[in-house]
Amino acid sequence: MPKTKGFLRTERLFYILQYLTNHDTATASELASHCQTSVRSIYRDMKSLEELGVYYQSEGRNGYKLLYQPVKTGGRLTNEEWMALTLFPMLSEGITSGDHPFHQAYRKGLEKVMSYVQQDGGLSSAGGGLGERIRLHARPKDSSQIKVMPSLLTAISENRVIDVTYYTIHRDRETERRLDPYYLVPREGHLYLVAYCHFRKDIRVFRLSRFQEVKVSEETFKIPRTFNIDDFLENRWSIIADDEETTFVVHFTEKAARYVLEGEFHVETKRELQKDKSLLLTVTVQSRQEFLRWVRSFGADAEVIKPESVRKQLSEEYKQMAERYGSGKH
């Protein structure tokens, strides 16, 4: 997974607070690595959190230990801070919908936050507030996702173990699982839960729309200090990982090249524009099937050059398709 540019200050404060919540202690070096910034910036950020009412203590070599995080603070919010506070909740599917269980709490909380914003800040412009005009929530509602999200958010925020009923699509059946919910990760228009599965004794990925029921238990958990979400997601084309990595070289015609060039991917890619304006893409992924589904979406405008085994696989597939469409049968 390519390293992103440094976070904005408000993003860093959010991730620092999240990291301290999920760990007993954290050093400035750990936080700097987590937020992709310098240790000096972390020192300034910790002072800012203290000014905002976040209480913590220094544990010597072990770093910082979170004692208390405020429910609200006085003072006025800048436009940047307001965006951070309002857009993060909007990413939780359906919370801006009137039938979401947490919708009223969200609206009341937003009103309280907005009461601190300077009236001349330009946020209440004609045509609706900024939060209403940025339509992050304008996707078709997923009723099952809306149903389980409140319990899941509670479990993540309080580090509580959950008991779930999950639909396993490749087996076409429901299974009972006990999970430690680590992270919610958006990928390709869907939300996925990265969690430790007590049944499999391993960290797995679960698609949120396949949860049938989520019950929050009284049992708590801690995310292991050795677990790093960026390392876990590294080299996954989207979200699913295979046992082995595969290096692909794919040729795209001029027609497809412009779309591939503007694409933002979750892994590092080498994109070489050719003299005829076609494109060669080289990438190493641990998600062979996911990557091939993406390549197939370009049809005849994409050709896998390497590995040879995949060329043979696709050749057989396309021969079967040609026979199917050429037979005249429906």
C-alpha positions in Angstrom: 0.0 0.0 0.0 1.6 3.3 -1.0 2.3 5.7 1.8 0.0 8.7 1.6 1.1 12.3 2.1 1.0 13.6 5.6 -2.4 14.1 7.2 -3.9 17.5 7.8 -3.6 18.7 11.4 -7.3 17.9 12.3 -6.9 14.4 10.8 -3.7 13.8 12.9 -5.6 14.8 16.1 -8.4 12.4 15.2 -6.0 9.5 14.5 -3.8 10.2 17.6 -6.9 10.1 19.8 -8.1 6.9 18.1 -4.7 5.2 18.5 -4.5 6.2 22.2 -8.0 4.9 22.8 -7.0 1.5 21.3 -3.7 1.1 23.0 -2.6 1.2 26.7 0.3 3.5 25.9 2.0 5.0 22.8 5.3 6.7 22.3 5.7 9.9 20.2 7.7 7.8 17.7 4.8 5.3 17.3 2.3 8.1 16.8 4.6 9.9 14.3 4.8 6.6 12.3 1.1 6.1 12.5 0.3 9.6 11.3 3.2 9.8 8.9 4.6 12.9 10.4 7.6 14.0 12.6 8.0 13.5 16.3 8.2 17.3 16.8 4.7 17.6 15.2 3.4 15.0 17.6 4.6 17.0 20.5 2.7 20.0 19.2 -0.4 17.9 18.5 -0.4 16.5 22.1 -0.2 20.0 23.4 -3.2 20.9 21.2 -5.2 17.9 22.5 -4.4 19.0 26.1 -5.8 22.5 25.3 -8.9 20.9 23.9 -9.5 19.1 27.2 -8.0 15.7 26.4 -6.3 14.4 29.6 -3.3 12.1 29.4 -0.2 11.3 31.4 3.4 10.5 30.4 4.5 6.9 31.2 8.2 7.5 30.7 9.6 5.2 28.0 6.2 3.7 27.4 5.0 7.1 26.1 1.5 8.6 26.6 -1.5 7.1 28.3 -5.0 8.4 27.7 -6.9 9.2 30.8 -10.0 11.1 29.6 -11.3 12.4 26.3 -13.9 15.2 26.4 -17.4 15.0 25.1 -17.4 18.6 24.1 -15.2 21.7 24.3 -15.9 25.4 24.4 -14.6 27.9 21.9 -15.3 28.3 18.2 -14.4 25.8 15.5 -12.6 26.7 12.3 -14.1 25.6 8.9 -11.4 22.9 8.7 -12.3 21.5 12.1 -16.0 21.6 11.4 -15.4 19.6 8.1 -13.5 17.0 10.1 -16.2 16.6 12.7 -19.1 16.4 10.3 -17.7 14.5 7.4 -16.4 11.6 9.4 -19.9 10.7 10.7 -21.3 11.0 7.2 -19.1 8.2 6.1 -21.0 5.8 8.4 -23.6 4.5 6.0 -27.1 6.0 6.4 -26.6 8.1 9.5 -28.0 11.1 7.7 -31.1 9.2 6.8 -34.2 9.9 8.9 -34.8 6.2 9.6 -31.3 5.5 11.0 -31.4 4.7 14.8 -28.7 7.4 15.5 -30.0 10.0 13.2 -31.6 12.3 15.8 -28.5 12.1 18.1 -26.4 12.9 15.0 -28.6 16.0 14.2 -28.7 17.2 17.8 -24.9 16.8 18.2 -24.3 18.6 14.9 -26.5 21.5 16.0 -24.5 21.8 19.3 -21.2 21.7 17.3 -22.5 24.3 14.9 -23.5 26.6 17.7 -19.7 27.1 18.4 -18.9 28.1 14.8 -18.5 31.7 13.9 -21.6 33.1 12.3 -19.6 34.9 9.6 -17.7 31.8 8.7 -19.7 31.3 5.5 -20.9 27.8 6.5 -24.6 28.7 6.3 -24.7 29.8 2.7 -27.8 29.9 0.5 -29.0 26.6 -0.8 -28.4 24.6 2.5 -25.6 24.0 4.9 -22.2 22.7 3.7 -22.9 19.2 5.2 -26.1 18.9 3.2 -24.5 20.2 -0.1 -21.7 17.6 0.1 -23.7 14.5 -0.8 -21.5 11.8 0.6 -24.6 10.0 1.8 -26.4 10.2 -1.6 -26.0 6.5 -2.3 -28.9 3.9 -2.2 -29.6 3.0 1.4 -28.6 -0.5 2.5 -31.2 -1.4 5.2 -29.1 -4.3 6.6 -26.1 -2.1 7.0 -28.1 0.7 8.7 -29.5 -2.0 11.1 -26.1 -3.3 12.3 -24.1 0.0 12.1 -25.1 1.4 15.6 -24.1 -1.8 17.4 -20.9 -2.0 15.4 -19.9 1.6 16.1 -20.5 1.1 19.8 -18.3 -2.0 19.8 -15.5 -0.3 18.0 -15.6 2.8 20.2 -15.6 0.8 23.4 -13.4 -2.1 22.3 -16.2 -4.6 22.9 -16.4 -8.2 21.5 -19.4 -8.8 19.2 -21.4 -11.9 18.4 -22.6 -11.9 14.9 -24.6 -13.8 12.3 -22.7 -13.5 9.0 -23.7 -14.6 5.5 -20.8 -16.4 3.8 -21.4 -15.9 0.1 -19.1 -18.6 -1.3 -20.7 -21.2 1.0 -24.2 -19.7 0.6 -25.0 -20.1 4.3 -25.2 -18.1 7.5 -22.5 -18.7 10.2 -22.2 -17.6 13.8 -19.0 -15.7 14.7 -17.4 -14.0 17.7 -15.3 -11.1 16.6 -13.0 -8.4 18.0 -13.8 -5.5 15.7 -10.6 -3.6 14.8 -11.2 -1.3 11.8 -13.9 -0.2 9.4 -12.4 0.1 5.9 -14.1 1.6 2.8 -13.3 -0.2 -0.5 -15.0 0.2 -3.9 -18.2 1.6 -2.5 -18.6 -0.9 0.3 -17.6 -1.0 4.0 -15.5 -3.9 5.4 -14.8 -4.8 8.9 -11.2 -6.0 9.8 -11.6 -8.2 12.9 -10.1 -11.0 14.9 -12.3 -14.1 14.4 -12.4 -16.2 17.6 -13.6 -19.2 15.5 -10.8 -19.1 12.9 -8.2 -17.8 15.4 -7.1 -15.3 12.8 -7.7 -11.7 11.6 -10.3 -11.7 8.8 -12.1 -9.3 6.5 -16.0 -9.2 6.6 -18.2 -7.2 4.2 -20.6 -5.1 6.3 -23.7 -5.7 4.1 -23.4 -9.5 4.8 -23.9 -9.1 8.6 -27.4 -10.3 9.5 -27.2 -9.5 13.2 -24.7 -7.9 15.6 -24.8 -8.2 19.4 -22.4 -6.3 21.6 -21.1 -8.4 24.5 -19.7 -7.2 27.9 -16.3 -8.7 27.0 -13.6 -6.2 26.0 -10.4 -6.6 23.9 -7.2 -4.8 23.0 -5.8 -4.5 19.5 -2.3 -6.1 19.6 0.5 -3.6 19.5 2.0 -5.8 16.7 -1.0 -5.2 14.5 -0.7 -2.5 11.9 -3.6 -1.9 9.6 -1.5 -0.5 6.7 0.7 -3.6 6.8 -2.3 -5.8 6.9 -3.8 -4.1 3.8 -0.5 -3.9 1.9 -0.6 -5.2 -1.7 -4.3 -5.9 -1.7 -5.8 -4.6 -4.9 -9.0 -3.9 -3.1 -9.6 -5.8 0.2 -9.3 -9.6 -0.2 -5.8 -11.2 0.0 -4.6 -14.5 -1.6 -1.9 -16.7 -0.1 0.8 -15.6 -2.7 1.8 -12.4 -4.4 1.5 -12.1 -8.2 3.3 -9.6 -10.4 1.2 -8.5 -13.4 2.1 -6.6 -16.6 -0.9 -5.4 -18.5 -1.1 -3.5 -21.7 -4.0 -1.0 -22.2 -5.0 0.6 -25.5 -5.1 4.4 -25.8 -8.8 4.3 -25.2 -8.4 2.7 -21.8 -5.1 4.3 -20.9 -6.5 7.7 -19.9 -8.8 6.0 -17.3 -6.0 3.9 -15.9 -3.7 7.0 -15.7 -6.2 8.9 -13.6 -7.0 6.0 -11.3 -6.1 6.0 -7.7 -5.2 2.6 -6.5 -4.5 1.0 -3.0 -1.2 -0.4 -4.1 1.9 1.0 -5.8 1.7 0.8 -9.6 4.2 1.5 -12.4 2.4 3.2 -15.3 4.4 3.7 -18.5 2.9 5.7 -21.3 3.9 4.3 -24.7 4.6 6.3 -28.0 1.3 5.2 -29.4 -0.4 6.6 -26.3 -1.2 3.1 -25.0 -0.1 2.1 -21.5 1.9 -0.6 -19.7 0.9 -1.2 -16.1 3.1 -3.2 -13.7 1.9 -4.1 -10.3 2.5 -6.7 -7.6 -0.7 -7.7 -5.7 -1.8 -10.3 -3.2 -5.3 -10.2 -4.7 -5.1 -12.1 -8.0 -8.8 -12.7 -8.5 -9.8 -9.1 -7.5 -7.2 -7.7 -9.9 -8.3 -9.9 -12.8 -12.0 -8.8 -12.3 -10.8 -5.2 -12.7 -8.8 -6.1 -15.8 -11.7 -8.0 -17.4 -13.9 -4.8 -17.0 -11.8 -3.2 -19.8 -12.7 -6.0 -22.3 -10.6 -6.0 -25.4 -8.8 -2.8 -24.3 -6.7 -4.7 -21.8 -4.2 -7.5 -22.4 -2.3 -9.4 -19.7 1.3 -9.7 -20.8 2.6 -11.4 -17.7 2.4 -13.9 -16.1 2.1 -16.5 -18.9 -0.1 -18.7 -16.7 -2.7 -16.0 -16.5 -2.5 -15.4 -20.3 -3.4 -19.1 -20.8 -6.2 -18.9 -18.3 -7.8 -15.8 -20.0 -7.3 -17.4 -23.4 -9.4 -20.4 -22.4 -12.0 -18.1 -20.9 -12.3 -16.0 -24.0 -12.5 -19.0 -26.2 -15.4 -20.3 -24.2 -17.1 -16.9 -24.4 -16.6 -16.8 -28.2 -18.1 -20.2 -28.6 -21.0 -19.2 -26.3 -21.8 -16.0 -28.2 -21.1 -17.5 -31.6 -23.3 -20.5 -31.2 -26.5 -18.5 -31.7 -28.1 -20.2 -28.7 -29.6 -18.3 -25.8 
